[in-house]
């Protein structure tokens, strides 16, 4: 059904007027003017601020990284200090040992040079002799003197001490190609803070040492009969007593009855 009234434009008419619409504009929404923003910064200023921020981040390391670097530095300094203390202690001990050695050496060796301490030597013969030298000194004349250190309580030289030093003489002469003195020293420790006691001994010749070595080999092979000492006190301090056992005791009885 057709409208008898003329069509009114939307937003115009009595209702629109009641609502306060202006005749020339109707009820269309009024748009608010755009907000005025802050003025834009120049591009050069923005680049300068960004580069400054990046530079500050590079110059200021994180707190955790700085702490780690500090701990590593302290650890390195502590290690260097420990090494320095150990080296100093070793040098101090060595210096103290040298002073004590020079103080305790025999008077005849005051001007001698210490050439070896607890060193092993080996002779060049068919039946080599291996000997361990406690100390060896070289006199200004070039002659080498041997010193044997003993820990026994009494300053008494035994025949075994002379044999031991004589064997050392043969081994040192063969290996070092030097002349060793026929006189050696046996040093005993002092008691109650007393200085050590030195006893001079006369060494056996090379022929005598080789004869003792040959007899030892014959005893081991059973080609010779052992000679027992005159005193049983020597047997009590002998390192080979266990090897004698019952057979050795019976042999000793036979020898004593003779």
C-alpha positions as CSV (number, residue, x, y, z in Angstrom):
1,X,0.0,0.0,0.0
2,X,1.5,3.3,-1.1
3,X,2.4,5.9,1.4
4,X,0.1,8.9,1.1
5,X,2.6,11.2,2.7
6,X,5.7,12.3,1.0
7,X,8.7,10.5,2.2
8,X,10.7,12.5,4.8
9,X,14.4,12.5,4.7
10,X,15.9,10.4,7.5
11,X,16.9,12.7,10.4
12,X,14.4,15.4,9.5
13,X,10.9,16.0,10.6
14,X,9.1,16.9,13.8
15,X,10.8,14.2,15.9
16,X,14.1,15.3,14.7
17,X,13.3,18.8,15.6
18,X,12.2,17.8,19.1
19,X,15.5,16.0,19.6
20,X,17.3,19.2,18.8
21,X,18.5,18.6,15.3
22,X,19.2,21.5,13.2
23,X,17.2,21.9,10.0
24,X,20.2,21.9,7.8
25,X,22.1,18.9,9.3
26,X,19.6,16.4,10.7
27,X,20.5,13.7,13.3
28,X,23.8,12.6,11.8
29,X,26.6,11.9,14.3
30,X,29.0,14.7,14.8
31,X,32.6,13.5,14.6
32,X,35.0,15.0,17.1
33,X,38.0,16.7,15.6
34,X,41.2,14.5,15.6
35,X,43.4,14.8,18.8
36,X,46.5,16.8,18.5
37,X,49.5,14.5,19.1
38,X,52.9,15.5,20.6
39,X,55.4,16.9,18.2
40,X,57.5,14.2,16.5
41,X,61.2,13.9,17.4
42,X,63.8,14.4,14.7
43,X,65.3,11.1,13.4
44,X,68.8,12.1,14.4
45,X,67.7,12.5,18.1
46,X,66.1,9.1,18.1
47,X,69.2,7.4,16.6
48,X,71.4,9.1,19.2
49,X,69.2,7.9,22.1
50,X,69.2,4.3,20.8
51,X,73.0,4.2,20.3
52,X,73.5,5.6,23.8
53,X,71.3,2.9,25.3
54,X,73.2,0.2,23.5
55,X,76.5,1.6,24.5
56,X,75.5,1.7,28.2
57,X,74.5,-2.0,28.0
58,X,77.8,-3.0,26.5
59,X,79.8,-1.0,29.1
60,X,77.9,-2.3,32.1
61,X,78.3,-6.1,32.4
62,X,75.6,-8.0,34.3
63,X,76.0,-8.4,38.0
64,X,76.4,-12.2,37.8
65,X,79.2,-12.0,35.2
66,X,81.1,-9.5,37.3
67,X,80.9,-11.7,40.4
68,X,82.2,-14.7,38.4
69,X,85.2,-12.7,37.1
70,X,86.0,-11.5,40.6
71,X,85.9,-15.1,42.0
72,X,88.2,-16.4,39.2
73,X,90.7,-13.6,39.9
74,X,90.7,-14.3,43.6
75,X,91.2,-18.1,42.9
76,X,94.2,-17.4,40.7
77,X,95.8,-15.2,43.2
78,X,95.2,-17.8,45.9
79,X,96.8,-20.5,43.8
80,X,99.9,-18.3,43.1
81,X,100.2,-17.6,46.8
82,X,100.0,-21.3,47.7
83,X,102.7,-22.2,45.1
84,X,105.0,-19.4,46.4
85,X,104.6,-20.7,50.0
86,X,105.4,-24.3,49.0
87,X,108.5,-23.2,47.1
88,X,109.7,-21.0,49.9
89,X,109.2,-23.8,52.4
90,X,111.2,-26.2,50.2
91,X,114.0,-23.8,49.8
92,X,114.1,-23.1,53.5
93,X,114.2,-26.8,54.3
94,X,117.0,-27.4,51.8
95,X,119.0,-24.5,53.2
96,X,118.5,-25.8,56.8
97,X,119.6,-29.3,55.6
98,X,122.7,-27.9,54.0
99,X,123.7,-26.0,57.1
100,X,123.1,-29.1,59.3
101,X,125.1,-31.3,56.9
102,X,128.1,-28.9,57.0
103,X,127.9,-28.7,60.7
104,X,127.8,-32.5,61.3
105,X,130.4,-33.6,58.7
106,X,133.8,-34.8,60.0
107,X,136.4,-32.2,60.7
108,X,138.7,-33.5,58.0
109,X,136.0,-32.7,55.4
110,X,135.3,-29.1,56.3
111,X,136.7,-27.9,53.0
112,X,135.4,-30.7,50.8
113,X,132.5,-30.5,48.4
114,X,129.5,-32.8,48.8
115,X,129.1,-34.6,45.4
116,X,126.4,-37.3,46.2
117,X,123.8,-38.2,48.8
118,X,122.2,-41.6,49.0
119,X,123.2,-42.6,45.5
120,X,123.6,-46.0,44.0
121,X,126.7,-47.2,42.0
122,X,127.6,-50.3,40.2
123,X,131.0,-51.8,39.5
124,X,132.1,-53.0,36.0
125,X,133.6,-56.4,37.0
126,X,132.4,-59.8,35.9
127,X,130.5,-60.1,39.1
128,X,129.2,-56.5,39.6
129,X,128.9,-54.9,43.0
130,X,125.9,-52.7,43.6
131,X,126.4,-50.3,46.5
132,X,124.4,-47.4,47.9
133,X,126.6,-44.6,49.1
134,X,125.3,-42.4,51.9
135,X,127.6,-39.5,51.2
136,X,130.7,-38.8,49.1
137,X,132.9,-35.8,49.3
138,X,135.6,-34.4,47.0
139,X,138.6,-32.9,48.6
140,X,140.4,-29.9,47.0
141,X,143.0,-32.4,45.8
142,X,140.3,-34.3,43.8
143,X,140.4,-37.3,46.1
144,X,136.9,-38.7,46.9
145,X,136.1,-39.7,50.5
146,X,133.2,-41.9,51.5
147,X,131.0,-41.5,54.6
148,X,128.6,-44.1,56.0
149,X,125.8,-43.0,58.4
150,X,124.8,-45.3,61.2
151,X,121.9,-45.1,63.6
152,X,123.1,-47.5,66.3
153,X,123.3,-46.1,69.8
154,X,127.0,-47.0,70.4
155,X,129.8,-45.5,68.3
156,X,131.4,-48.8,67.6
157,X,132.7,-49.7,64.1
158,X,132.1,-53.3,63.0
159,X,133.8,-55.4,60.4
160,X,130.6,-55.2,58.3
161,X,131.0,-51.4,58.2
162,X,134.5,-51.7,56.7
163,X,133.3,-54.3,54.1
164,X,130.4,-52.1,53.2
165,X,132.5,-49.0,52.6
166,X,135.1,-51.1,50.7
167,X,132.5,-52.4,48.3
168,X,131.2,-48.8,47.8
169,X,134.8,-47.7,47.0
170,X,135.0,-50.3,44.2
171,X,131.6,-49.4,42.7
172,X,132.3,-45.6,42.8
173,X,135.7,-45.9,41.2
174,X,134.3,-48.0,38.4
175,X,131.3,-45.9,37.6
176,X,132.7,-42.4,38.2
177,X,136.2,-43.1,37.1
178,X,137.6,-41.3,40.1
179,X,140.2,-42.1,42.8
180,X,138.6,-42.9,46.2
181,X,140.6,-42.5,49.4
182,X,141.6,-45.6,51.3
183,X,140.3,-43.8,54.4
184,X,136.6,-43.4,55.0
185,X,134.4,-42.3,57.9
186,X,131.6,-43.9,59.9
187,X,129.3,-41.3,61.5
188,X,127.1,-42.1,64.5
189,X,124.4,-39.7,65.8
190,X,124.9,-37.7,68.9
191,X,122.9,-38.4,72.0
192,X,121.1,-35.7,74.0
193,X,121.7,-32.9,71.5
194,X,125.4,-33.8,71.3
195,X,127.2,-33.5,68.0
196,X,127.6,-36.7,65.8
197,X,130.7,-38.9,66.4
198,X,132.9,-39.7,63.4
199,X,135.2,-42.7,63.3
200,X,137.9,-43.1,60.6
201,X,138.4,-46.6,59.1
202,X,140.9,-48.1,56.7
203,X,139.3,-49.7,53.7
204,X,140.1,-53.1,52.1
205,X,141.8,-53.4,48.8
206,X,139.9,-54.3,45.6
207,X,141.4,-57.8,45.6
208,X,140.1,-58.4,49.1
209,X,136.6,-57.2,48.1
210,X,136.6,-59.5,45.1
211,X,137.7,-62.4,47.3
212,X,134.8,-61.8,49.6
213,X,132.4,-61.7,46.7
214,X,133.8,-65.0,45.3
215,X,133.5,-66.7,48.7
216,X,129.9,-65.5,48.9
217,X,129.1,-67.1,45.6
218,X,130.7,-70.4,46.7
219,X,128.6,-70.3,49.9
220,X,125.4,-69.9,47.9
221,X,126.4,-72.7,45.5
222,X,127.2,-75.0,48.5
223,X,130.9,-75.3,47.5
224,X,132.2,-73.8,50.7
225,X,131.3,-74.1,54.4
226,X,130.5,-71.0,56.4
227,X,132.6,-69.9,59.3
228,X,130.6,-69.0,62.3
229,X,131.7,-66.0,64.4
230,X,133.4,-66.4,67.7
231,X,130.6,-64.5,69.5
232,X,126.9,-65.3,69.3
233,X,126.2,-61.6,69.8
234,X,127.1,-61.0,66.1
235,X,124.4,-63.6,65.2
236,X,121.7,-61.7,67.1
237,X,122.2,-58.6,65.0
238,X,122.6,-60.4,61.7
239,X,120.0,-59.9,59.0
240,X,120.6,-63.4,57.6
241,X,119.8,-65.2,60.8
242,X,116.4,-66.4,59.7
243,X,118.0,-68.1,56.6
244,X,120.2,-70.2,58.9
245,X,117.3,-72.0,60.5
246,X,117.8,-75.4,62.2
247,X,120.3,-76.7,59.7
248,X,122.6,-73.7,60.4
249,X,122.3,-74.2,64.1
250,X,123.3,-77.9,63.8
251,X,126.2,-76.8,61.6
252,X,127.2,-74.3,64.2
253,X,127.2,-76.9,66.9
254,X,129.5,-79.1,64.8
255,X,131.9,-76.3,64.2
256,X,132.0,-75.3,67.9
257,X,132.8,-78.9,68.9
258,X,135.8,-78.8,66.7
